[in-house]
Amino acid sequence: MSSKRNQTIAIARFLMYKYGLNQQLEGMADEEYLAHPIGLDVGQYVADLMKYCPEHIVDQVMEHQDALLRRLGTDYLTVIAYMPYEEDGGTKYA
């Protein structure tokens, strides 16, 4: 199991990706999206969530992502999202 630190970083990175995607999609017409699709790289963020977090945590993040963004705020999430993952699994922080 990964450390809480890596779990927190993975969640923050996903939420910030989601926030950035929402900003890009806001006001975009369907035709514009179809001509230039965005958000197709979400798989890497979901893969990191699955790698570092238990399945029930991933389920909760997916279900409550908008509420988490509002509650935690982008300033806090940005700081966490730019932290590096612990290569050794973060065992010294667990």
C-alpha positions as CSV (number, residue, x, y, z in Angstrom):
1,M,0.0,0.0,0.0
2,S,1.2,3.5,-0.8
3,S,1.8,6.1,1.8
4,K,-0.8,8.7,2.7
5,R,1.6,11.3,1.2
6,N,1.4,9.7,-2.2
7,Q,-2.3,9.2,-1.9
8,T,-2.8,12.9,-1.1
9,I,-0.6,14.0,-4.0
10,A,-2.4,11.7,-6.5
11,I,-5.8,13.1,-5.4
12,A,-4.6,16.7,-5.6
13,R,-3.2,16.1,-9.1
14,F,-6.4,14.6,-10.3
15,L,-8.5,17.4,-8.8
16,M,-6.3,20.1,-10.3
17,Y,-6.5,18.4,-13.7
18,K,-10.3,18.3,-13.4
19,Y,-10.3,22.0,-12.4
20,G,-8.2,22.9,-15.4
21,L,-10.3,20.8,-17.7
22,N,-13.5,22.5,-16.4
23,Q,-11.9,25.9,-17.1
24,Q,-11.1,24.9,-20.7
25,L,-14.5,23.4,-21.3
26,E,-16.5,26.4,-19.9
27,G,-18.1,28.1,-22.8
28,M,-16.8,25.7,-25.4
29,A,-19.3,24.8,-28.1
30,D,-19.9,21.2,-28.9
31,E,-18.6,21.8,-32.5
32,E,-15.4,23.3,-31.1
33,Y,-14.8,20.4,-28.8
34,L,-15.4,17.9,-31.6
35,A,-13.0,19.7,-33.8
36,H,-10.3,19.9,-31.0
37,P,-11.0,17.4,-28.2
38,I,-9.5,18.1,-24.8
39,G,-9.3,16.0,-21.7
40,L,-8.2,12.8,-23.4
41,D,-5.1,12.5,-21.1
42,V,-7.2,12.0,-18.0
43,G,-6.2,8.3,-18.0
44,Q,-2.8,9.1,-16.5
45,Y,-4.3,10.9,-13.6
46,V,-6.8,8.0,-13.0
47,A,-4.0,5.5,-13.3
48,D,-2.0,7.4,-10.6
49,L,-5.1,7.4,-8.3
50,M,-5.5,3.6,-8.8
51,K,-1.8,3.1,-8.2
52,Y,-1.6,5.1,-4.9
53,C,-5.1,4.9,-3.4
54,P,-7.3,2.0,-2.3
55,E,-10.3,1.5,-4.6
56,H,-12.8,2.9,-2.0
57,I,-10.9,6.2,-1.8
58,V,-10.8,6.4,-5.6
59,D,-14.6,5.9,-5.7
60,Q,-15.1,8.6,-3.1
61,V,-12.9,11.1,-5.0
62,M,-14.8,10.4,-8.2
63,E,-18.1,10.8,-6.6
64,H,-17.3,14.0,-4.7
65,Q,-14.7,15.6,-6.9
66,D,-16.6,18.9,-7.4
67,A,-17.3,19.2,-3.7
68,L,-13.6,18.5,-2.9
69,L,-12.5,21.2,-5.3
70,R,-14.8,23.7,-3.6
71,R,-13.9,22.6,-0.1
72,L,-10.1,22.4,-0.4
73,G,-9.6,25.2,-2.9
74,T,-7.2,25.5,-5.8
75,D,-4.5,27.3,-3.9
76,Y,-4.0,24.4,-1.4
77,L,-4.4,21.7,-4.1
78,T,-1.8,23.4,-6.3
79,V,0.8,23.3,-3.6
80,I,0.1,19.6,-3.0
81,A,-0.1,18.7,-6.6
82,Y,3.4,20.0,-7.3
83,M,5.0,17.8,-4.6
84,P,7.0,14.9,-5.8
85,Y,5.9,11.3,-5.2
86,E,8.0,9.4,-2.7
87,E,9.9,6.9,-4.8
88,D,10.2,4.4,-1.9
89,G,6.5,4.5,-1.4
90,G,6.8,7.1,1.3
91,T,7.3,4.5,4.0
92,K,9.1,7.0,6.2
93,Y,6.0,9.2,6.3
94,A,3.4,6.4,6.6
